[in-house]
Amino acid sequence: MAIDADLEKKLREMLDRDEIRQVMMRYARGLDRLDFELTRTCYWDDATEDHGSFVAKPDDFIHWADGTTKANLSTQHGIMNHSCDLQGDDAYCETYYMFTAVSDRAPHLMSTGRYIDHFQKRNGTSGPEWRIANRVCIIESQYELHDYVLTRLMPPAYTEEEPCQAARDRSDVSYHRPPVPRKPPQG
């Protein structure tokens, strides 16, 4: 059974939009897990990252970002509203983000802004794929975050016997297949 041309076009656009969104998810995960290789898959070699006070090619940007990330105990890049103007093998996207960085003591950092991206679909290592051709990161605002006072009244989530499974590399539980949860208490 053949698919009509309009439906085929809509399906291709849906797939393209999803593939672009997946690049954004890989980008956030790669930066937070200090996974240079994963983050690097998001950019074409000739891309430029214009990121606030730092403008560079992908390799230099990722090394710089990893260095700033390592200055914190943990970071999270939340990918939010996303619009995508597809024009053939070019896409022009605006993606809102929320970034948090937890230091060894307060204040911590929250930053909000937008990634303004030019994506291109080109031949990659395994066929046609979408990657960032150029990016302008607009930092809209930055905030100091203080420790939540009620946290001191709650029991710790992790102990020496059952440590947190979070790591800033490929030993993080999110890379495990399947993830293995801690055991429930015997009672």
Steps between C-alpha positions, in 0.01 A plus 500: 500500500646834393497812718369813331746784447343735760513237772856407408603867522335539842667184630841618376450836673400326825807278482727797424359698794543202732857442382584866567342482846704186571816697418395754765448220755842349419658842537356550850587149614850517356579825680356385833676162488829655378472269199709683241434242226123514547492881499728509196246297297269802516720729287635507148876556493468849348240622751546802725364517855432859611439443870494822699859597578644201312496461120674199348495194277333188649809330649619815675150581625445151642838503679415843645149386603640183661746716697224725633284195574778333702507806727159384632378187679225450243328677213171459318401639163121497468377523141161670481294680232625414153398644165640378171468663158587227249624615159618192315834389643522815716310561822484816709419425862443683825523287814453632852727360770533507877844422638583431864843453652543370854817615676653349812319775694235763427436709310443275201426621147192494283517642150220528247514583134462378146702310243453655157619229263557443134485124448601332178432154371817368340663167437647376826675181599187288453309695235302825507470655845414829670764690695559855615659708223514818711365609837438823687429440868304788653545514877182674615552497878707354781397442861655403831340194656524426868476164675149391585464537877271195546762271346676502838189347662477208257696176523783472247403341170830312478738339746849356492347152472264611223665791319346712230541344155550835330833562333628756255624242251385176338484325837180698571195277549339650186756315286426162662292258293282423687530745789530315831315665790607470861339216697197574719568471874441157648235524764 
